[in-house]
Amino acid sequence: MQEIKKYVEDNKQRFLDELFELLRFPSVSADPKFKDDVLKTADYVATKLREAGADHVEICETAGYPIVYGEKIIDPALPTVLIYGHYDVQPADPLELWHTPPFEPTVRDGKIYARGACDDKGQFYMHVKAFELMMQTNTLACNVKFMIEGEEEVGSANLGIFVNANVERLKADVVLISDTSMISMENPSIETGLRGLAYMEVEVVGPNRDLHSGVYGGAVANPATILCKMIASLHDENNHITIPAFYDKVVELSDEEKKALNAAPFDLDEYKTDLDINAEWGEKGYSTLERTGTRPTLEVNGIWSGYIGEGAKTVLPSKANAKISMRLVPNQSSEEISEIFRKHFESIAPDYVKVKVTAHHGGEPVVTPTDSVAYRAAEQAIVDSFGKAPIPTRGGGSIPIVALFESALGIKSVLFGFGLDSDALHSPNEKYDIYNYYKGIETLPLFHKYFAELSK
């Protein structure tokens, strides 16, 4: 541990400078205007993998953005760790809500503020620097493969094709992913499950053009009003989702599982203060930790219609749109839920509007084992680094590729994240603690050490 700490201390400014350089690339995969920047980011990642000591580094083309691959095979007889991450980021909008420019990383109170700081540039880059550390100190105990993609934030549409076409190349004993969070640095944790995702877009169309709201209002249905009513009907008075068959395959936690989940440190007052809300909201009969980690949800991610510019324009809009995501729990299928949603949303549309439902992308829920060699290696690494055992938790987010790794490669994943739920992922002013960044670089080499030892 002292050798690890010394290497990090001797190189901490360089580690930070390199991360800042990575964060300056606006690698927004959702917006075609950033295409060149996304491609430049892939080049940068490949360069840094080579400099860290990886062999056979390649920018692998796909139908979308490329996947950066690199490896270091020190002994085929040793276990192999496949490290997954993504270099693309969410759009920075709304820009006016950022306190500092989203692609000019800024440090305030020991925290790095930038789009992608935590999700996932800061987190995957910990692995690159931890790999460099192990190479430079001659302590690499496992074979390592890197697969860093550029389309995670838009559903990883091409990664599955790449994985299925490169099963032998990607052969490994475990997938190591840092794209999740811990409870806190005082209460380290490891996520043992992720929810799935079904992401939809809906369009409600009324008249064939925008209308004068005085001339036609009250005689022609307003698509914005109808859309709001339809969306509101998707939850009942107990905040239970009303779509028929939505819960059919959901398995309730046992009393023992609920007790273990709710034993994790959680301060509801602190939670509300952090979000500046007066009360929590959610499905009746469940705690906040249950709602965010083990229950399915339906949320509106965006809604638009009519005139939203400066001043007033009295218009009855021709159409209204919304983007809706559903987080799924084990046994639910993203394909099945997408179809259930489509049929239901179309069925509740009144005759005076037309409705179109489009499925964008999805992913399957996963639960990772806590009795595997890999989990025990991560657990021991945290004990050594933090001085206490990690708490197993369930994550509310989705990483669709985790289920694919299991089905295509036949291997489980360890969700070894160092972010915090308060890091404003996908929001303005996303941040990542410098302490967490360095702590990850210190802890990850210990995982490799213990994974090699426990695999014997």
N, C-alpha and C positions, 0 to 999 in steps of 0.2 A: 504493500500500500504506500509506503514512503517513497519508493521509486516512482510510482504512478504520480503521486502528489508533486514530486519534484519536477517531473517532466511537464506537467500542466503548469506549474508555477513559472518555470523557465520560458514557457511558450505562450502564456495566457494572452498577451497583447496581440501576438500574431494570430492566434486562434480567433480572437474577437474581430480583428481586421478582416480576416478572410470571410467570416460570416457576414460582416457588413457589406463586403463586396458582393456576396451572393444575394443578399437582401435587396441590393440596388437594382437588380434585374426585375422589371415588371412582368413576371412570367405568368400572366393571366390566361389560362387555357380556354376560358369561356368566350373570350372576345378576340375575333380574328385580327383586330388591329395590333395586337401584341405578338403576332406570330414570330416575327424576327427576334423579339426579346426572349420568347420561350426557347427558341432554338439556340440563342446565345447562352442561355442558362444551362442547357444540356452540355454545350461545349465546355463551360466552366466546370461543371461537375466532373466531366470526364478528365479534364486536366488535373483537378485536385486529387482524383483517385489515382492517377498515374504518379503524381508527386508523392502521394502517401505510401506508394509501394505496390499497388495492385498491378497484376499482369492481365494481358488480353483485354484491355479496356476498349470498349467498342460503343459507338453511338448507333444503336440498332433502330433502323427505320421501321415505322409502322404506317398504317393508313392515316394516322393522325400525327401526334407528336412522338418523338423518339424515346426509347428506353435506353438508359445508360447502364451498361453492364461492365463489371470488372471482377477479378477473382485473385486469390492467392492460395494455391494448393501447396502446402508445405509437406504433406505426407498423406497419400490416398487412404492410408489405414486409420487416420484420425477422423473424428467426427467433423462434419461440415455445417457451418452456419450460413444461411441465406438471409442477408439483410435487405429489407424492403423499405423504401421511402418514396416520397414524391417531391419533385422540384417545382411543380406548378402551384399556383396560389389562387385564392378567390379574388374576384373583382374588389377594388378598394372602395367602390361607391357605398354611401354618399360621401364624396370627398370633403364636403364642407364640414363634416363632423369630426374630421381628424384634427388633432391639436398640432401635429407636425406632419410633413409630407409622408405619405405611406411608403414610398420607395426611397426615402432618405432616412435610414435608421438613426434613431435618436435615443440617447440614454437619459432617463429621468429616474431618480431614486433607485438606481441599481437595476433598472428594467430596460430592455431593448424594445422600443416602439417601432414597428414596421409591419407591413403586410407580409405574412409568411414567417414572422419571427419565431412563432411556436409551431404553426401548422403549414408546412412541416419542415421548413428549411433549417431552423435552429435545431430541430430534433434529429433529422437524418444526418446533419453535418456533424453531430456529436460522434456518430459511428465512424465517419471518415477520419476524424481526429483521434478517436480511440484506436482505430486501426493503425494510423501513423505512429502513435505512441507505442503500440505493441511491436511494430516493425523496428522502430528505432531503439527500443530497449531489449530486443530479441526475446520477447515474452509471448509471442503469438502462439497459442496452444491448440488452435483449431484451424481447419481450412475455412476460408471466408469467401463468400460470393456476394456481390452487390447487384441489386436490381432497383434502380431509381427511375421512376416513370414520370411522365409529364402530362397525365390526363386524369389523375385521381379526382380532381375537383369537378370533373365533368363526367364521372361515371366509369372511368377505366375501360372504355369500350374496346380498345385494342390490346389491352394487356392480356386478357384471356386467350386471345389468338396467339400471342407471343408465347405465353406459358405452355399452351398445348403443343406448340410447334418446337419447343425447346426443353422437353421434359428431361432428357438425359443431361443437357447442359446445366439445368437448374437443380439437378439431383442434390439433395441435402438431407440433414437429419432434423432440422428445425428452422422455422422462419422467425427472425427477430425483428420486431417492429416497434419503433418509437414514434407513434402518431396518436398517443393517448395521454391521459393525465394521471397525476397522483392527487391524493387528498390534500397533502401539503408536504413541505420538506420536513416538518416536525412529525408528521404521521405518514410515512411513505406507504405506498400501496401498489398493487399490481392488478390491472384489470383482467378479469377472467371471462369476460363475455362482452359482446357488442350486439347492438340491435341491427336489424336489416333495414332496408329502405325501398320504398316505392315512390317515385317522384313523377307527378302528373302536372299537366297544364290543361286548363279548361277555358273554353271560350263560349260566351253567351251572346247571340246575335239577335237583334230586334229588327228595326226598320233598315231599309237598304242604304241609308245615309244618316249622318247627324242631322237632327231636327231642331227647329226653334222651340225652346221649352215653353214659351207662352202660347204659340199657335197650336202645338201638338200635345203639350203636357196634360196629363189627365185622360187622354184618349188613346195614347199609344204606350205600351209597356216600356219602361226604362230598363235596359239590360243591366245597368249597374245595380239598380234596386233588386232586380230578380236574382242576380248573382249573389248578392249579399244575403238574401233570404235563403237561397239554396245552401250556401255555405253554413249559415247559422243553424240550419236543420241537421247538420252532420254531427252535432253533439246534443244530448238531452240535458235536462236540468241537473243531472248529476255528473255532467261532463263525460258521459259515456258515449262512445262513438255509435251512431245509430245505423250504420250500414249493415244490412242483413248478412249474416254468416261471417262478419269480420272477426269475431272472437272464437269461432268454432274450434280452431286448433290451438288456441292459447292455453297453456298449462299453468295453473296457479302454483305459486311457490308453497312449499310445505311450511308449517309453523316454525320448524327448525331453521329453514332457509331464510324466512323473513326475519327471525331473531338475529341470525348471523349478519344479514345485510344491514339491518338497522343498528347494529352494534358499532358500526363505523362512526368516527367522530363527525358530528354534524350539528351546527348551531343555526337554527331556523332564523333567529333574530339577525344574526350576522349575514345570513343569506339574503334576507329582505333588505337589509341596509346596503349591502353591496350592489343590489340591483335597483335600489330606490323604489321599492314597491311596498304597499301597505299590507298585502296579504298574498299568500301563495294561492295558486289555482291548479286544479287538476281533478282527476277521476276520484270520485267519492269512495272512501273506504281504504285508501292507500296512502302511505307516507310519501314524502318528497323523494326519498332515495328509491323507493319502489317505483314511483311514477317515472323517474328519469332513467332507471336502469333495467327494469324488468316488465314494464307495461307498454303495450303498443300505443302510439299516438297519431293524431292527425293535425297538422298545422298548416296555416296559410303562410307561404313564404314571400308572396308578393301579390299585389292586386292593383289593377289600373283600368281606367276608363275615362272618357270624356275629356274635358279641358282641365289641365292642372298647371297652366302657366300663370304668370303674374296677372293681377287684376281679375275682372269678371268676364265671363262669356256664358250667356244663358243658353246652354245647349242640352238637348236630350241625346245622349250618345247612341251611336248605331250598335256598338258592341262593348262588352266588358270581358276582362281576362283575369285569371288568377293562376298562380303556381302553388301547388299543394304537395306536401311531402308527408308520408306516413312512415313512422319508425315501427319496425316489426320485431317480434320476439321469437325465440325458438319454436319451431314447428310451423310458423307462418311462412308462406312462399311469396316472394315479391311478384312473381308472375300471376299467381292466383289472386292476390290482393289487388293488383292493378286492374285485373278484369272485373273483380267484384265491385271495385270503385266505379269503373266505367259504366257498368250496367246500372248501378244505383243512381249515379249522377244523371244519366240520361233519362232514367225513369221518373225522376222528380221534377223534370223540366216542364213547366206549363206550356200550353199550346201556343201562346203568343210569342215564344222565342224559340230559336234553334240552338242546339248545344253540340259542341265538338269537344271530345276528350282525347288527349294525346299522352301516351306514356313516354317519358324521357329516358329514365334509367332506373335501375334498381340493384339491390344486393341482398344477400341472405344473412340472417342472424347466425351468430356462432357462440359457442361456449367452449372455452379452452380448459384442459385438464389441470388440476392443481397437484396431481400426484406424479407428474412426469419428471424425468431427469432434467429437462429444460426448465421447468418451473422451479424445481428445487435449486437449480444453479442460479436462477435469477433471485430467488429468495435469499440464498446465502450471500450473493453479491451485495444485496441491500443491507443485510446484517453487518457485513464487514464495513461498508461505506457509511451507513447511517447510524449504526450502533443499535438497531432494533429491527425486529422482524416486520415485513410488510403486511398490510391488511389486504386480503382479496376483495375486490369490488367489481361491480358490473358497470360498464360504460354505456352511456346513452347514445353515443354517436355510431357511425357506420363506417366500416372499411370493407367494401364489397369483395376485395381481392382475398381476404382471409379465408372465406368459404371456398373460393376457387383453388387456393393452395392445397387445401385439404382434399378436395375432390380430384384435382389434376395431378398433384405431386404426392399425395398420400402422406402429408406431414402436417403436424400441428404448428401453431404459432405461439409465441410469447409476446404479450402486449406490454412492452417495457418503456412506457412513456414517462417523461419528466416535466410535462406541462402542468398547468393548473386550470381548473374549470373557470377561474376568473381571468384567464388570459385573453378574453374577447376574441375568440376564434370566429372568423367570418364576419366580424363586426369592425367598425371604425376603432382605431387605437388598439389594435392587436399588440400584445406584448409578450415578452419572454424574459424571465429573470436571468441575469448574467450568472448568478449563483447556480441556478438549475442547469444552465448550459455546461458550466465547468463540472458540476456534480455528475452529470451524465457521462462526460468524458472520463471521469475518475472511476465510475461504477461499471461501465461496460466491459473494460478489460477483465474485471473480476468475473463477469458472467462467462466469458470465454474460458477462463482458467478453471472454473468449477464445472462447466459443461464438459470439458475434456476429462477432468478427473472422475466425475460421476458416470461418464459413459464407458469407463473401462470395465 
